Amino acid sequence: MKARLKNRVIAESDDIVAEGGYHYFPISVVRMEWLEKAPKIDSDHDCPHGVQFYDVLIEGKRYPRAAWIYEAPRPSMRHVANRFGFWEDVEVG
């Protein structure tokens, strides 16, 4: 499975965890040089799993909050620990 944006592969792996309609990629396969931590907003602080969103930067363009990781997932979400999810402009498939 791949996570793509503007024909660039941000992450690729067969080791995918599906949860809540999203596909989570191991951090080791994510092109971290294209991600930049996004400032936390109020709803991020309310997340019980300690969510951190990332902007994706491709070809000089910023795609805000297009990736995320749970920094402190509760036991019910431990299976997505150390994994990134993608949405909005990022095509996953």
Secondary structure, 3 states (H helix, E strand, C coil): CEEEECCEEEEECCCCEEECCEEEEEHHHECHHHEEECCCCHHHHHCCCCEEEEEEEECCEEEEEEEEEECCCCHHHHHHCCEEEECCCCEEC
